[in-house]
Amino acid sequence: MKKEFSRRQFIQTSFGAGMALAFLNNLPEFAKHAPAGMKLGFVTYQWGRDWDLPTLIANCEKTGLLGVELRTGHAHKVETNLTALQRADVKKRFADSTVTCIGYGANFEYHSPDPKVLRENIEQTKEYIKLCKDIGATGIKVKPNGIPPEVPREKTIAQIAASLSECGKFAKDYGQLVRVECHGNISQEIPNMKAIFDQITEKNVRMCWNCNDQDLLPPGLEANFNSVKKYFGDTVHIRELNEGNYPYQQLFDLFNGMKYKGWIILEARTEPADRIAAMKEQLGLFNKMIVNNK
């Protein structure tokens, strides 16, 4: 089956309901109840850090996590030093698989009071936006990474917003999103993320909810979520669903309430003995939570 056919599209083709049922029955048990809206993907952050690209794609196919955010500095080595032919090869590897290259996870940040450092981060962001287009991705993940205490908060927030707007304007010409992870000391607090986004001018700059403990600060998860949901894009970062005390069921209920259809991307932090089994386990937990909120 060609990659461009989604499961829903496949079911709607002329093969008919009988063939569609056979297709569903051939899915691994852990993937049979995958939701039509939210989809579980994979950030290579820890669990995929030492996999080369063919291994990464194969393991995503094995586990049913069929979307991936490539993290910089990892063994898959998808970086801006790739030649045009190498970039085309990365794009083809994804196109020939059932795995979607969601985007690229960079570490570029825009809070530095040093103009030279700030400009370097902006210009490198632009180079990786070009890479995203060349490998068939749809966006780059970046982040604010703190608020310097020696600078008035309002000044840094305005600087971050202006920088992201510049990157977004550039990305628009390449058909890319700029996905801004809720990140960094103070900057990750939802009122501060809102203050940043209230000043961003480009609509292709979108917020990536990051499941931080700060999301739960007064007035609470639901109120914080609702205050910024108009800025959400197509990616959300989560950690392991069976670790810690983050209220994932409530979060998925909130996303379901807004009929969210983006990627929920697993950014795992633990060190399981069997990462493949752990990925399958997370998909099973995810699907149960999605079923519970219907």
C-alpha positions as CSV (number, residue, x, y, z in Angstrom):
1,M,0.0,0.0,0.0
2,K,1.4,3.4,-0.9
3,K,2.2,5.8,1.9
4,E,-0.1,8.6,0.7
5,F,-3.1,6.5,1.5
6,S,-4.3,6.9,5.1
7,R,-6.2,4.1,6.8
8,R,-9.5,6.1,6.3
9,Q,-8.7,6.7,2.6
10,F,-7.9,3.0,2.2
11,I,-11.2,2.0,3.6
12,Q,-13.0,4.4,1.2
13,T,-11.4,3.0,-1.9
14,S,-13.0,0.6,-4.3
15,F,-11.5,-2.4,-2.6
16,G,-14.6,-2.4,-0.4
17,A,-15.4,-3.1,3.2
18,G,-14.3,-6.7,3.1
19,M,-10.8,-5.8,2.0
20,A,-10.7,-3.0,4.6
21,L,-11.7,-5.4,7.4
22,A,-8.9,-7.7,6.3
23,F,-6.4,-4.8,6.4
24,L,-7.5,-3.9,10.0
25,N,-7.3,-7.5,11.1
26,N,-3.7,-7.7,9.9
27,L,-2.6,-4.8,12.1
28,P,-0.6,-5.6,15.3
29,E,-2.9,-6.0,18.3
30,F,-1.6,-2.9,19.9
31,A,-2.4,-0.7,16.9
32,K,-5.9,-2.0,16.1
33,H,-7.7,0.8,18.0
34,A,-5.7,3.7,16.8
35,P,-7.9,6.8,16.9
36,A,-9.0,8.6,13.7
37,G,-8.0,12.0,15.2
38,M,-5.0,12.2,17.5
39,K,-2.1,10.0,16.5
40,L,0.8,8.8,18.6
41,G,4.3,9.6,17.1
42,F,7.8,9.4,18.4
43,V,10.5,11.9,19.3
44,T,14.0,10.4,19.0
45,Y,15.1,12.3,22.1
46,Q,16.3,9.3,24.2
47,W,14.8,6.1,22.9
48,G,15.9,6.7,19.4
49,R,19.2,8.5,20.0
50,D,21.5,5.7,18.8
51,W,19.4,4.4,15.9
52,D,20.6,5.1,12.4
53,L,17.9,6.2,10.0
54,P,17.0,2.8,8.5
55,T,16.8,1.3,12.0
56,L,14.7,4.2,13.3
57,I,12.2,3.9,10.5
58,A,12.0,0.1,10.9
59,N,11.4,0.3,14.6
60,C,8.7,2.9,14.2
61,E,7.0,0.5,11.8
62,K,7.4,-2.4,14.2
63,T,5.8,-0.5,17.0
64,G,3.0,1.4,15.3
65,L,4.4,4.8,16.1
66,L,4.1,6.0,12.6
67,G,5.3,9.6,12.8
68,V,8.7,10.8,13.9
69,E,10.3,14.1,15.0
70,L,14.0,13.8,14.3
71,R,16.2,15.2,17.1
72,T,19.4,17.0,16.2
73,G,22.8,15.4,17.2
74,H,21.5,11.8,17.0
75,A,22.8,8.7,15.2
76,H,20.4,9.1,12.3
77,K,22.6,12.2,11.4
78,V,20.0,14.2,9.5
79,E,21.7,17.6,9.7
80,T,22.4,20.5,7.4
81,N,25.7,19.1,6.2
82,L,23.8,16.6,4.1
83,T,24.2,17.0,0.3
84,A,21.2,17.4,-2.0
85,L,21.4,13.8,-2.9
86,Q,21.6,12.7,0.7
87,R,18.6,14.9,1.6
88,A,16.6,13.3,-1.3
89,D,17.6,9.9,0.0
90,V,16.2,10.7,3.5
91,K,12.9,11.9,1.9
92,K,12.7,8.7,-0.2
93,R,13.3,6.5,2.8
94,F,10.3,8.0,4.5
95,A,8.2,8.0,1.4
96,D,8.9,4.3,0.8
97,S,7.8,3.5,4.4
98,T,4.6,3.8,6.4
99,V,6.3,6.4,8.7
100,T,5.8,10.1,8.4
101,C,8.6,12.5,8.9
102,I,6.7,15.0,11.1
103,G,9.6,17.4,11.4
104,Y,12.9,18.3,12.9
105,G,13.6,18.9,16.6
106,A,16.2,21.6,16.9
107,N,17.6,23.4,20.0
108,F,17.5,26.9,18.6
109,E,16.5,29.6,21.2
110,Y,15.9,33.3,21.1
111,H,16.2,34.7,24.6
112,S,19.9,35.6,24.6
113,P,20.6,39.3,25.4
114,D,23.7,39.0,23.2
115,P,22.7,40.2,19.7
116,K,25.3,38.0,18.0
117,V,24.1,34.8,19.7
118,L,20.5,35.7,18.9
119,R,21.3,36.3,15.2
120,E,23.2,33.0,15.0
121,N,20.2,31.1,16.4
122,I,17.8,32.8,13.9
123,E,20.1,32.2,10.9
124,Q,20.7,28.5,11.8
125,T,16.9,28.1,12.2
126,K,16.5,29.2,8.6
127,E,19.1,26.7,7.4
128,Y,17.3,23.8,9.2
129,I,14.0,25.0,7.7
130,K,15.5,24.4,4.3
131,L,16.5,21.0,5.4
132,C,13.0,20.2,6.6
133,K,11.6,21.0,3.2
134,D,14.3,18.9,1.5
135,I,13.6,15.8,3.6
136,G,9.8,16.0,3.2
137,A,9.1,17.2,6.7
138,T,6.4,19.8,7.5
139,G,8.1,21.9,10.2
140,I,10.9,22.6,12.7
141,K,10.6,22.5,16.5
142,V,12.3,25.3,18.3
143,K,11.9,26.8,21.8
144,P,12.3,29.7,24.1
145,N,14.8,28.5,26.7
146,G,14.4,30.8,29.6
147,I,14.1,34.4,30.6
148,P,17.4,36.1,31.6
149,P,17.0,37.6,35.1
150,E,19.1,40.6,34.3
151,V,16.7,41.7,31.4
152,P,13.2,43.0,31.9
153,R,10.8,40.1,31.2
154,E,8.7,42.1,28.8
155,K,11.8,42.9,26.7
156,T,12.8,39.3,26.4
157,I,9.3,38.2,25.6
158,A,9.1,40.8,22.8
159,Q,12.5,39.7,21.5
160,I,11.5,36.0,21.4
161,A,8.2,36.9,19.6
162,A,10.0,39.1,17.0
163,S,12.6,36.3,16.4
164,L,9.9,33.7,15.9
165,S,8.0,36.0,13.6
166,E,11.1,36.4,11.4
167,C,11.6,32.7,11.3
168,G,8.0,32.1,10.5
169,K,8.0,34.5,7.7
170,F,11.0,32.7,6.2
171,A,9.5,29.3,6.8
172,K,6.3,30.3,5.0
173,D,8.2,30.4,1.7
174,Y,9.3,26.8,2.2
175,G,5.9,25.5,3.2
176,Q,7.0,24.8,6.8
177,L,5.6,25.4,10.3
178,V,7.7,26.7,13.1
179,R,6.6,24.7,16.2
180,V,7.4,26.4,19.4
181,E,7.9,24.0,22.4
182,C,6.7,25.3,25.8
183,H,10.2,25.2,27.3
184,G,12.7,26.9,29.6
185,N,12.8,28.3,33.1
186,I,10.0,30.9,33.5
187,S,9.4,31.0,29.7
188,Q,7.6,27.6,29.8
189,E,4.9,29.0,32.2
190,I,1.7,29.2,30.1
191,P,1.0,32.9,30.8
192,N,4.5,33.7,29.5
193,M,4.0,31.5,26.4
194,K,0.7,33.3,25.8
195,A,2.5,36.7,26.1
196,I,5.0,35.5,23.5
197,F,2.3,34.2,21.1
198,D,0.2,37.3,21.5
199,Q,3.0,39.2,19.8
200,I,3.8,36.8,17.0
201,T,2.7,38.0,13.6
202,E,3.0,34.8,11.5
203,K,0.2,32.2,11.5
204,N,2.6,29.4,10.6
205,V,4.3,29.8,14.0
206,R,2.4,27.4,16.3
207,M,2.6,26.3,19.9
208,C,3.7,22.8,20.8
209,W,2.2,21.9,24.2
210,N,4.9,20.1,26.2
211,C,3.3,18.6,29.3
212,N,5.3,20.5,31.9
213,D,4.4,20.5,35.6
214,Q,4.0,24.3,35.2
215,D,0.9,23.6,33.1
216,L,-0.8,22.8,36.4
217,L,0.0,26.0,38.2
218,P,-3.1,28.2,39.2
219,P,-5.6,28.6,37.6
220,G,-5.0,24.9,36.7
221,L,-4.6,22.7,33.6
222,E,-8.0,23.4,31.9
223,A,-7.8,27.2,32.3
224,N,-4.2,27.3,31.1
225,F,-5.0,25.0,28.2
226,N,-7.9,27.1,27.1
227,S,-5.9,30.4,27.3
228,V,-3.6,29.3,24.5
229,K,-5.4,26.6,22.6
230,K,-6.0,29.0,19.6
231,Y,-2.3,28.9,19.1
232,F,-1.8,25.1,19.0
233,G,-0.4,23.6,15.9
234,D,-0.2,19.9,14.9
235,T,2.2,18.6,17.5
236,V,2.1,17.9,21.2
237,H,5.0,16.5,23.3
238,I,4.2,13.9,26.0
239,R,6.3,11.8,28.3
240,E,5.7,8.2,29.3
241,L,2.0,7.8,30.1
242,N,2.7,5.5,33.0
243,E,5.4,7.7,34.7
244,G,4.9,10.6,36.9
245,N,1.7,12.4,37.9
246,Y,0.8,14.5,34.9
247,P,-3.0,14.2,34.2
248,Y,-2.8,12.8,30.7
249,Q,-6.3,11.6,30.7
250,Q,-7.6,15.1,31.4
251,L,-5.3,16.5,28.8
252,F,-6.5,14.1,26.1
253,D,-10.1,14.9,27.1
254,L,-9.4,18.6,26.5
255,F,-7.8,17.9,23.1
256,N,-10.7,15.7,22.2
257,G,-13.1,18.5,23.2
258,M,-11.5,20.7,20.6
259,K,-11.5,17.9,18.0
260,Y,-7.7,17.9,17.8
261,K,-6.3,15.9,14.9
262,G,-2.6,16.4,15.3
263,W,0.4,14.3,16.4
264,I,0.8,13.4,20.1
265,I,4.6,12.7,20.1
266,L,6.3,10.6,22.7
267,E,9.4,12.3,24.1
268,A,10.4,9.5,26.5
269,R,13.0,10.0,29.2
270,T,13.4,6.6,30.9
271,E,15.8,3.8,30.1
272,P,13.8,0.6,29.5
273,A,15.6,-2.6,28.9
274,D,13.5,-3.2,25.7
275,R,12.7,0.0,23.9
276,I,10.6,-1.7,21.2
277,A,8.4,-3.3,23.9
278,A,8.2,0.0,25.7
279,M,7.1,1.8,22.5
280,K,4.3,-0.7,22.0
281,E,3.3,-0.4,25.6
282,Q,3.0,3.4,25.3
283,L,0.8,3.0,22.2
284,G,-1.5,0.6,24.0
285,L,-1.8,3.1,26.9
286,F,-2.4,6.0,24.6
287,N,-5.2,4.1,22.7
288,K,-6.9,3.2,25.9
289,M,-6.9,6.8,27.1
290,I,-8.3,8.0,23.7
291,V,-11.1,5.4,23.9
292,N,-11.9,6.5,27.5
293,N,-12.5,10.1,26.5
294,K,-15.2,9.3,23.9
